[in-house]
């Protein structure tokens, strides 16, 4: 098999917690929010890996850290055989063109003072890939490619003139105009109407086929991951607790957290006759991670071992890994 396009090894991102005056006077040790705490995975060329979990699990931080939009605390990021973890901004510049991101909130990621067409053409000018007129022509073609027609009219509009679904198409067009090899799609369909989600997913799938595009598709909705991903990685409180082929994970979830996420989706859960797994409460504070298995305060199967010993990822079936002392399979 060929080398993966992206390899992430033991990636960590800790954010320091600001100490109070009293804590400073007491000289208490610094505390950190462990947003990403030892994540490892690979993505092959043309593959889509869905990163799934509740809000606050560290999915977005992981995606942005991989692209070096946030600097990692520890670990390695290897892209196409080159470790980019500690490259200078100048040395990283050629890789920026090959690695793009689709932000969760298209309205916040678009300048309200820049025309839609100019926003799409701008990356071409930044990377010196085209002159102004040529960039305009390429932006017009991309507008048509993502279904925003008549493209001449859309080029001169501003973000507030567009609907949520149209703005999502714009940010996809802006990322794809550079013909990247890898894209982080951060909740790419979470802020648009359900009726529009299928068309956006189809658009991403068409670019995947055209460019042999690899994707890290970040979502809290496991049903969306089912539609688009080759593999699913389930993240909880900064760590991946289960990863494997999509069908295998959905049919045979090995981690109680994964099973609970599946049970929360009626279209998937109604086909399963096993006893339902319910979890209560919220994701704990990442600045105060529970000892042992970090899921144990919410897990119905937790015992003393879970409370004291952190589980490691083990293979339960072919290419299907889980971090649990009591896997369901």
PyMOL commands that set and color helices and strands:
alter all, ss='L'
color gray80, all
select helices_A, chain A and resi 21-25+59-66+89-98+106-109+116-126+132-145+151-155+159-161+164-176+194-211+222-228+246-251+256-263+266-269+296-298+304-308
alter helices_A, ss='H'
color red, helices_A
select strands_A, chain A and resi 6-16+32-43+48-52+74-79+82-83+99-102+182-186+214-219+231-236+239-245+314-317+320-322
alter strands_A, ss='S'
color yellow, strands_A
deselect
rebuild
show_as cartoon
